[in-house]
Amino acid sequence: MKPNIILQSVFLLLTMGVFTSYAQKPTVSGSIAGIGKTPIQFRYVKDGERRIDTVFAVNDHFKYSPKGSDDSTLTILFNPSGYFPLWLEPGEVTVSGAVDRPFRLRIKGGKENSLSDQYNTEIDWKYDDLANDKPDSVKAQLEKEKEAKTWAFIKSHPSSRMAAKLLYWSSMTHEADLATHESLWQAMTPGVRGSKQGIALSERLNAVRNQPAPGKPAPGFTIPDMAGNPVSLKDFKGKYVLLDFWGHWCGPCVRAFPALKALNDRLANKLAIVGIAAESKNDRDEWLHMVKEKSLNWVQLSELEADNGKVNQTYNIVAFPTYFLVDKTGMVIHKSNAIKDIESAIESIPELK
């Protein structure tokens, strides 16, 4: 081969590589009917920080060049209630839908987005529509069917991060099915188990496996109170303890305060109520204001790590409020998200009547 032909071939290969690389650069474009010129936010986490980029739609169309994401996901937000997740994959991802149906967007582009769209249309949205306006008994049956379909979907895609994400959320809402979740987890490929989604799922299953429950010891902790002084669970040894995991932003938590006040007024010498608030550092003032405004005159603590605090994770708090009733020996005797259940549990203890 002549030298100039060799050089031309090398140049062509390099050029093809450049164009291939450019063609695979991630882009997100979309058409959302009725969005007009609305600003669209793209939320993601990069280098451990929450970030937001904004683009403006033009005549219902938009285009966005992602800047990367720690877990390869983005969330589109185009009105206060209109958010939708998608996967950041090489090449073009397209989004379509209507502004009045923000949770029903269609996505194309890449393996994970294709699987996400398939799950949405064939299972998630389908069963949500079937359950609409149905009696509770029918909804419960449909929920069981939907969960079974979800597990089958996960089992069929063991090399998908989308499957790991679905299994994570299944474990959040169906803790009693831990054995099924662990079986599905074990069947996933090493690549998925080592991904951000796989690691989060592993940590979640571990939290469920080791969470405190009736008949198990309540894990010890030391958390600062409102003045910054450390308070430990062992400080209440010899008393029954009611742990109240709450947040100032939680409506059901706030509505339960009168019942907690009544318990505190009646049983303060026998029962220690300990509030553990899931507040961020930025929410500290709002937390303190809520305690003062509602006259919450029992122990109030917070790690100021929102719902990512070590104690919240150890106790596997995924809903608010969550209550743990602990006996005088430090054993959990009841767990519930309903204050009425806790009141009944307390009434069943002769010492606390």
Contacts in CASP RR format, 6 or more apart in sequence:
PFRMAT RR
TARGET T0000
AUTHOR 0000-0000-0000
METHOD contacts of the structure
MODEL  1
MKPNIILQSVFLLLTMGVFTSYAQKPTVSGSIAGIGKTPIQFRYVKDGER
RIDTVFAVNDHFKYSPKGSDDSTLTILFNPSGYFPLWLEPGEVTVSGAVD
RPFRLRIKGGKENSLSDQYNTEIDWKYDDLANDKPDSVKAQLEKEKEAKT
WAFIKSHPSSRMAAKLLYWSSMTHEADLATHESLWQAMTPGVRGSKQGIA
LSERLNAVRNQPAPGKPAPGFTIPDMAGNPVSLKDFKGKYVLLDFWGHWC
GPCVRAFPALKALNDRLANKLAIVGIAAESKNDRDEWLHMVKEKSLNWVQ
LSELEADNGKVNQTYNIVAFPTYFLVDKTGMVIHKSNAIKDIESAIESIP
ELK
1 9 0 8 1.000
23 91 0 8 1.000
24 90 0 8 1.000
24 91 0 8 1.000
25 65 0 8 1.000
25 90 0 8 1.000
25 91 0 8 1.000
26 65 0 8 1.000
26 66 0 8 1.000
26 68 0 8 1.000
26 88 0 8 1.000
26 89 0 8 1.000
26 90 0 8 1.000
26 91 0 8 1.000
26 92 0 8 1.000
26 93 0 8 1.000
27 63 0 8 1.000
27 64 0 8 1.000
27 65 0 8 1.000
27 66 0 8 1.000
27 91 0 8 1.000
27 92 0 8 1.000
27 93 0 8 1.000
28 42 0 8 1.000
28 63 0 8 1.000
28 64 0 8 1.000
28 65 0 8 1.000
28 66 0 8 1.000
28 74 0 8 1.000
28 76 0 8 1.000
28 86 0 8 1.000
28 92 0 8 1.000
28 93 0 8 1.000
28 94 0 8 1.000
28 95 0 8 1.000
29 61 0 8 1.000
29 62 0 8 1.000
29 63 0 8 1.000
29 64 0 8 1.000
29 92 0 8 1.000
29 93 0 8 1.000
29 94 0 8 1.000
29 95 0 8 1.000
30 61 0 8 1.000
30 62 0 8 1.000
30 63 0 8 1.000
30 94 0 8 1.000
30 95 0 8 1.000
30 96 0 8 1.000
31 60 0 8 1.000
31 61 0 8 1.000
31 94 0 8 1.000
31 95 0 8 1.000
31 96 0 8 1.000
31 97 0 8 1.000
32 57 0 8 1.000
32 60 0 8 1.000
32 62 0 8 1.000
32 78 0 8 1.000
32 95 0 8 1.000
32 96 0 8 1.000
32 97 0 8 1.000
32 98 0 8 1.000
32 99 0 8 1.000
32 105 0 8 1.000
33 60 0 8 1.000
33 97 0 8 1.000
33 98 0 8 1.000
33 99 0 8 1.000
34 60 0 8 1.000
34 98 0 8 1.000
34 99 0 8 1.000
34 100 0 8 1.000
35 57 0 8 1.000
35 60 0 8 1.000
35 62 0 8 1.000
35 78 0 8 1.000
35 99 0 8 1.000
36 57 0 8 1.000
36 58 0 8 1.000
36 59 0 8 1.000
36 60 0 8 1.000
36 99 0 8 1.000
37 56 0 8 1.000
37 57 0 8 1.000
37 58 0 8 1.000
37 59 0 8 1.000
38 56 0 8 1.000
38 57 0 8 1.000
38 78 0 8 1.000
38 79 0 8 1.000
38 99 0 8 1.000
39 54 0 8 1.000
39 55 0 8 1.000
39 56 0 8 1.000
39 57 0 8 1.000
39 78 0 8 1.000
40 54 0 8 1.000
40 55 0 8 1.000
40 56 0 8 1.000
40 57 0 8 1.000
40 62 0 8 1.000
40 64 0 8 1.000
40 76 0 8 1.000
40 77 0 8 1.000
40 78 0 8 1.000
41 52 0 8 1.000
41 53 0 8 1.000
41 54 0 8 1.000
41 76 0 8 1.000
41 77 0 8 1.000
41 78 0 8 1.000
42 52 0 8 1.000
42 53 0 8 1.000
42 54 0 8 1.000
42 55 0 8 1.000
42 64 0 8 1.000
42 66 0 8 1.000
42 74 0 8 1.000
42 75 0 8 1.000
42 76 0 8 1.000
42 77 0 8 1.000
43 50 0 8 1.000
43 51 0 8 1.000
43 52 0 8 1.000
43 74 0 8 1.000
43 75 0 8 1.000
43 77 0 8 1.000
43 83 0 8 1.000
44 50 0 8 1.000
44 51 0 8 1.000
44 66 0 8 1.000
44 67 0 8 1.000
44 68 0 8 1.000
44 69 0 8 1.000
44 70 0 8 1.000
44 73 0 8 1.000
44 74 0 8 1.000
44 75 0 8 1.000
44 88 0 8 1.000
45 51 0 8 1.000
45 69 0 8 1.000
45 70 0 8 1.000
45 71 0 8 1.000
46 67 0 8 1.000
46 68 0 8 1.000
46 69 0 8 1.000
46 70 0 8 1.000
47 70 0 8 1.000
48 70 0 8 1.000
51 67 0 8 1.000
53 64 0 8 1.000
53 67 0 8 1.000
55 62 0 8 1.000
55 63 0 8 1.000
55 64 0 8 1.000
56 62 0 8 1.000
57 78 0 8 1.000
66 74 0 8 1.000
66 88 0 8 1.000
68 88 0 8 1.000
69 88 0 8 1.000
70 196 0 8 1.000
71 195 0 8 1.000
71 196 0 8 1.000
71 197 0 8 1.000
72 87 0 8 1.000
72 88 0 8 1.000
72 89 0 8 1.000
72 112 0 8 1.000
72 161 0 8 1.000
72 196 0 8 1.000
73 85 0 8 1.000
73 86 0 8 1.000
73 87 0 8 1.000
73 88 0 8 1.000
74 85 0 8 1.000
74 86 0 8 1.000
74 87 0 8 1.000
74 88 0 8 1.000
75 83 0 8 1.000
75 84 0 8 1.000
75 85 0 8 1.000
75 86 0 8 1.000
76 83 0 8 1.000
76 84 0 8 1.000
76 85 0 8 1.000
76 86 0 8 1.000
76 95 0 8 1.000
76 105 0 8 1.000
77 83 0 8 1.000
78 99 0 8 1.000
78 102 0 8 1.000
79 99 0 8 1.000
79 102 0 8 1.000
81 102 0 8 1.000
82 102 0 8 1.000
82 103 0 8 1.000
83 102 0 8 1.000
83 103 0 8 1.000
84 95 0 8 1.000
84 102 0 8 1.000
84 103 0 8 1.000
84 105 0 8 1.000
85 116 0 8 1.000
86 93 0 8 1.000
86 95 0 8 1.000
86 107 0 8 1.000
86 113 0 8 1.000
86 116 0 8 1.000
87 93 0 8 1.000
87 110 0 8 1.000
87 112 0 8 1.000
87 113 0 8 1.000
87 116 0 8 1.000
87 161 0 8 1.000
87 162 0 8 1.000
89 109 0 8 1.000
89 110 0 8 1.000
89 111 0 8 1.000
89 112 0 8 1.000
89 113 0 8 1.000
90 110 0 8 1.000
91 109 0 8 1.000
91 110 0 8 1.000
92 109 0 8 1.000
93 107 0 8 1.000
93 108 0 8 1.000
93 109 0 8 1.000
93 110 0 8 1.000
93 113 0 8 1.000
94 107 0 8 1.000
94 108 0 8 1.000
94 109 0 8 1.000
95 105 0 8 1.000
95 106 0 8 1.000
95 107 0 8 1.000
96 105 0 8 1.000
96 106 0 8 1.000
97 104 0 8 1.000
97 105 0 8 1.000
97 106 0 8 1.000
98 104 0 8 1.000
104 120 0 8 1.000
104 125 0 8 1.000
106 117 0 8 1.000
106 121 0 8 1.000
107 113 0 8 1.000
107 116 0 8 1.000
107 117 0 8 1.000
108 114 0 8 1.000
108 117 0 8 1.000
111 160 0 8 1.000
112 160 0 8 1.000
112 161 0 8 1.000
112 162 0 8 1.000
115 157 0 8 1.000
115 160 0 8 1.000
115 162 0 8 1.000
115 163 0 8 1.000
116 162 0 8 1.000
119 150 0 8 1.000
119 153 0 8 1.000
119 162 0 8 1.000
119 166 0 8 1.000
123 146 0 8 1.000
123 149 0 8 1.000
123 150 0 8 1.000
123 153 0 8 1.000
124 146 0 8 1.000
127 142 0 8 1.000
127 143 0 8 1.000
127 145 0 8 1.000
127 146 0 8 1.000
127 149 0 8 1.000
130 142 0 8 1.000
131 138 0 8 1.000
131 139 0 8 1.000
131 142 0 8 1.000
131 143 0 8 1.000
134 142 0 8 1.000
147 170 0 8 1.000
147 174 0 8 1.000
147 177 0 8 1.000
150 166 0 8 1.000
150 170 0 8 1.000
151 170 0 8 1.000
151 180 0 8 1.000
151 184 0 8 1.000
153 163 0 8 1.000
153 166 0 8 1.000
154 163 0 8 1.000
154 166 0 8 1.000
154 167 0 8 1.000
154 170 0 8 1.000
154 184 0 8 1.000
155 184 0 8 1.000
155 187 0 8 1.000
157 163 0 8 1.000
158 187 0 8 1.000
158 188 0 8 1.000
158 189 0 8 1.000
158 192 0 8 1.000
159 188 0 8 1.000
159 189 0 8 1.000
159 191 0 8 1.000
159 192 0 8 1.000
160 192 0 8 1.000
161 192 0 8 1.000
161 195 0 8 1.000
161 196 0 8 1.000
161 197 0 8 1.000
161 198 0 8 1.000
163 188 0 8 1.000
163 192 0 8 1.000
164 188 0 8 1.000
164 192 0 8 1.000
164 193 0 8 1.000
164 195 0 8 1.000
164 197 0 8 1.000
164 198 0 8 1.000
164 200 0 8 1.000
164 201 0 8 1.000
165 197 0 8 1.000
165 201 0 8 1.000
167 181 0 8 1.000
167 184 0 8 1.000
167 185 0 8 1.000
167 201 0 8 1.000
168 197 0 8 1.000
168 198 0 8 1.000
168 200 0 8 1.000
168 201 0 8 1.000
168 204 0 8 1.000
170 177 0 8 1.000
170 181 0 8 1.000
171 177 0 8 1.000
171 178 0 8 1.000
171 181 0 8 1.000
171 201 0 8 1.000
171 204 0 8 1.000
171 205 0 8 1.000
171 208 0 8 1.000
172 204 0 8 1.000
172 318 0 8 1.000
174 181 0 8 1.000
175 208 0 8 1.000
175 211 0 8 1.000
175 316 0 8 1.000
178 205 0 8 1.000
178 208 0 8 1.000
178 209 0 8 1.000
181 205 0 8 1.000
181 208 0 8 1.000
182 205 0 8 1.000
182 209 0 8 1.000
185 193 0 8 1.000
185 201 0 8 1.000
185 202 0 8 1.000
185 205 0 8 1.000
188 198 0 8 1.000
192 198 0 8 1.000
193 199 0 8 1.000
193 201 0 8 1.000
193 202 0 8 1.000
207 313 0 8 1.000
207 314 0 8 1.000
207 316 0 8 1.000
208 316 0 8 1.000
211 315 0 8 1.000
211 316 0 8 1.000
212 218 0 8 1.000
212 219 0 8 1.000
212 314 0 8 1.000
212 315 0 8 1.000
212 316 0 8 1.000
212 324 0 8 1.000
212 332 0 8 1.000
212 335 0 8 1.000
213 332 0 8 1.000
213 335 0 8 1.000
214 332 0 8 1.000
214 333 0 8 1.000
214 334 0 8 1.000
214 335 0 8 1.000
215 331 0 8 1.000
215 332 0 8 1.000
215 333 0 8 1.000
216 331 0 8 1.000
216 332 0 8 1.000
217 330 0 8 1.000
217 331 0 8 1.000
217 332 0 8 1.000
218 233 0 8 1.000
218 241 0 8 1.000
218 243 0 8 1.000
218 324 0 8 1.000
218 326 0 8 1.000
218 330 0 8 1.000
218 331 0 8 1.000
218 332 0 8 1.000
219 233 0 8 1.000
219 311 0 8 1.000
219 314 0 8 1.000
219 315 0 8 1.000
220 232 0 8 1.000
220 233 0 8 1.000
220 234 0 8 1.000
221 232 0 8 1.000
221 233 0 8 1.000
221 310 0 8 1.000
221 311 0 8 1.000
221 314 0 8 1.000
222 230 0 8 1.000
222 231 0 8 1.000
222 232 0 8 1.000
222 233 0 8 1.000
223 230 0 8 1.000
223 231 0 8 1.000
223 276 0 8 1.000
223 301 0 8 1.000
223 302 0 8 1.000
223 303 0 8 1.000
223 311 0 8 1.000
224 230 0 8 1.000
224 231 0 8 1.000
224 301 0 8 1.000
224 302 0 8 1.000
224 303 0 8 1.000
224 304 0 8 1.000
225 231 0 8 1.000
225 299 0 8 1.000
225 300 0 8 1.000
225 301 0 8 1.000
226 288 0 8 1.000
226 291 0 8 1.000
226 300 0 8 1.000
231 274 0 8 1.000
231 299 0 8 1.000
231 301 0 8 1.000
233 241 0 8 1.000
233 274 0 8 1.000
233 326 0 8 1.000
233 330 0 8 1.000
236 272 0 8 1.000
236 274 0 8 1.000
237 328 0 8 1.000
237 330 0 8 1.000
238 328 0 8 1.000
239 270 0 8 1.000
239 271 0 8 1.000
239 272 0 8 1.000
239 328 0 8 1.000
240 267 0 8 1.000
240 270 0 8 1.000
240 271 0 8 1.000
240 272 0 8 1.000
240 325 0 8 1.000
240 326 0 8 1.000
240 327 0 8 1.000
240 328 0 8 1.000
240 349 0 8 1.000
240 351 0 8 1.000
240 352 0 8 1.000
241 271 0 8 1.000
241 272 0 8 1.000
241 273 0 8 1.000
241 274 0 8 1.000
241 325 0 8 1.000
241 326 0 8 1.000
241 330 0 8 1.000
242 260 0 8 1.000
242 263 0 8 1.000
242 271 0 8 1.000
242 272 0 8 1.000
242 273 0 8 1.000
242 274 0 8 1.000
242 323 0 8 1.000
242 324 0 8 1.000
242 325 0 8 1.000
242 326 0 8 1.000
242 342 0 8 1.000
242 346 0 8 1.000
243 274 0 8 1.000
243 275 0 8 1.000
243 276 0 8 1.000
243 315 0 8 1.000
243 323 0 8 1.000
243 324 0 8 1.000
243 325 0 8 1.000
243 326 0 8 1.000
244 253 0 8 1.000
244 256 0 8 1.000
244 260 0 8 1.000
244 273 0 8 1.000
244 274 0 8 1.000
244 275 0 8 1.000
244 276 0 8 1.000
244 321 0 8 1.000
244 323 0 8 1.000
245 275 0 8 1.000
245 276 0 8 1.000
245 278 0 8 1.000
245 312 0 8 1.000
245 315 0 8 1.000
245 317 0 8 1.000
245 320 0 8 1.000
245 321 0 8 1.000
245 322 0 8 1.000
245 323 0 8 1.000
245 324 0 8 1.000
246 253 0 8 1.000
246 256 0 8 1.000
246 275 0 8 1.000
246 276 0 8 1.000
246 277 0 8 1.000
246 278 0 8 1.000
246 320 0 8 1.000
246 321 0 8 1.000
247 253 0 8 1.000
247 277 0 8 1.000
247 278 0 8 1.000
247 279 0 8 1.000
247 287 0 8 1.000
247 290 0 8 1.000
247 320 0 8 1.000
248 254 0 8 1.000
248 277 0 8 1.000
248 279 0 8 1.000
248 283 0 8 1.000
248 286 0 8 1.000
248 287 0 8 1.000
248 289 0 8 1.000
248 290 0 8 1.000
249 283 0 8 1.000
249 286 0 8 1.000
250 320 0 8 1.000
250 321 0 8 1.000
252 320 0 8 1.000
252 321 0 8 1.000
253 320 0 8 1.000
253 321 0 8 1.000
254 290 0 8 1.000
254 294 0 8 1.000
256 321 0 8 1.000
256 339 0 8 1.000
257 294 0 8 1.000
257 296 0 8 1.000
259 339 0 8 1.000
259 340 0 8 1.000
259 343 0 8 1.000
260 273 0 8 1.000
260 296 0 8 1.000
260 298 0 8 1.000
260 339 0 8 1.000
261 295 0 8 1.000
261 296 0 8 1.000
261 297 0 8 1.000
263 271 0 8 1.000
263 273 0 8 1.000
263 343 0 8 1.000
263 346 0 8 1.000
264 271 0 8 1.000
264 273 0 8 1.000
264 297 0 8 1.000
264 298 0 8 1.000
267 346 0 8 1.000
267 352 0 8 1.000
268 298 0 8 1.000
270 351 0 8 1.000
270 352 0 8 1.000
271 346 0 8 1.000
271 352 0 8 1.000
272 298 0 8 1.000
272 299 0 8 1.000
273 298 0 8 1.000
273 299 0 8 1.000
274 298 0 8 1.000
274 299 0 8 1.000
274 301 0 8 1.000
275 296 0 8 1.000
275 298 0 8 1.000
275 299 0 8 1.000
275 300 0 8 1.000
275 301 0 8 1.000
276 301 0 8 1.000
276 302 0 8 1.000
276 303 0 8 1.000
276 311 0 8 1.000
276 312 0 8 1.000
277 287 0 8 1.000
277 300 0 8 1.000
277 301 0 8 1.000
277 302 0 8 1.000
278 302 0 8 1.000
278 306 0 8 1.000
278 307 0 8 1.000
278 309 0 8 1.000
278 312 0 8 1.000
278 317 0 8 1.000
278 320 0 8 1.000
279 286 0 8 1.000
279 287 0 8 1.000
279 302 0 8 1.000
279 304 0 8 1.000
279 306 0 8 1.000
280 304 0 8 1.000
280 305 0 8 1.000
280 306 0 8 1.000
281 304 0 8 1.000
283 304 0 8 1.000
283 306 0 8 1.000
284 302 0 8 1.000
284 304 0 8 1.000
287 302 0 8 1.000
290 296 0 8 1.000
291 300 0 8 1.000
303 309 0 8 1.000
303 310 0 8 1.000
303 311 0 8 1.000
303 312 0 8 1.000
305 312 0 8 1.000
307 317 0 8 1.000
315 322 0 8 1.000
315 324 0 8 1.000
319 337 0 8 1.000
320 337 0 8 1.000
321 337 0 8 1.000
321 339 0 8 1.000
322 335 0 8 1.000
322 336 0 8 1.000
322 337 0 8 1.000
323 334 0 8 1.000
323 335 0 8 1.000
323 336 0 8 1.000
323 337 0 8 1.000
323 339 0 8 1.000
323 341 0 8 1.000
323 342 0 8 1.000
324 332 0 8 1.000
324 334 0 8 1.000
324 335 0 8 1.000
325 332 0 8 1.000
325 333 0 8 1.000
325 334 0 8 1.000
325 335 0 8 1.000
325 342 0 8 1.000
325 345 0 8 1.000
325 346 0 8 1.000
326 332 0 8 1.000
326 333 0 8 1.000
327 333 0 8 1.000
333 345 0 8 1.000
334 341 0 8 1.000
334 342 0 8 1.000
334 345 0 8 1.000
336 342 0 8 1.000
336 345 0 8 1.000
346 352 0 8 1.000
347 353 0 8 1.000
END
